[in-house]
Amino acid sequence: MEVERGQAARDRKAAEHEALLEYVIAGDAEAAAAVMREHIDTSLGAQAAWRLRKHHTDTDSPLQGTGPDEGDA
């Protein structure tokens, strides 16, 4: 799957990396975990999984209704 990621998105990912490192060095596990969750939730892998679910929804598969806005955390 191909995902276009603009400069703003790349900059956000770089900022997440920096924040994660700073929080780990500072020993702030709670803040580091929050940054990591956001980082994973917006990763290319998460985007690919969402697209696959959407494709299955569009083709009436059993995964229908499980998009990111339908609360399937």
N, C-alpha and C positions, 0 to 999 in steps of 0.2 A: 504494500500500500504506500502511496506517495502522499505526503502531507506537506503543504507549503507552510513554511514558518518564516515570517518576516523578521526584520531586524529588531523590532520592539519585543517580539516573543523571545528571540535569542537573548536579548539584553535582560529580560525578566528571568530567564533560566540562569544566566550568569550571576545575577543578583541573588537568586536562591542559593546557588552554590556558595557564594561568599557569606551569606547570612548563616547558612548551615555550619560552615567552618567556624565562624565567630562564636556561635552559640555552643558548639561542641567544646571549643577551647575555653570558653567562659564557664563550662560546666552546667549550662542551662538546658537540661534535658527536655523540659516541657516545651520551650521555644524551639529547640532543634526538631523535636517530633512534629510540631505544627508545621514548620517549614518543609519537612520531609513529606508529610501527608499532602501538602499542596503541590509539591514538586512531582510526586507520583501521580496525583489526580490529574495533572495537566501534562503528563509525559506523552511522548509519541505513542508509546504502547497503550496507554489509556485511550488516546484518541482512536487508535486502530481498533481496539476492542469495542468502543462505542459505535464506530462505523460498521463493524461486523454485526453488532446487535441491530442497528438500524436497518441494515440490508436484510437481515432475517425478518425483521418486523415488516418491512416493505414487501416481502415475498410470502407473508402469512405463515411464518415458521412458528414453532412452539415458544420461541423467545419473544413473541409479540408483546409489546407494552413494557419492555424492560429498559427503556432508554434512560439517560442520566437524569432527566427531569421527572421521572416517575418514581423516585425514591427507592431505587433498588440497591442501596448501599450495602 
